[in-house]
Amino acid sequence: MKRENRKRLHHIFNLLIAVAFAFAFLFPAYVFFLPALITVPFVFAILTAIHSNFLFSLRTVCKIE
């Protein structure tokens, strides 16, 4: 095997190892943050709907009285 090919293979292996380590460190973040990012808009929409409904009911109660 030529020396240049061996150097190139080592370079590729080093890149693969670096990518593997990066994914190993980022995997817990993906596990914890992706579900949060998916659920946050739904929770926000539900809370705003409850809040606006509450304000609407307050206004109607105040109009009746």
C-alpha positions, 0 to 999 in steps of 0.5 A: 500500500502506498504511503499517500493512500495510508495517510488518506485512510488515516485521515478518513478514519480520524474524521469518522471517529470525530463524527462518532464522538460528536454524535455520542455527546449530542445524542442525549441532547437530541433525546431530550430536546427533540420531543420538547421542540415537537411538543412546545407548539402544541402546549403553547396553542392549548395554553393560548386557547385556554387563556383566550377562552377564559378572557372571553368568558370573563367578558361575557360574565362582566357584560351580563352583570 
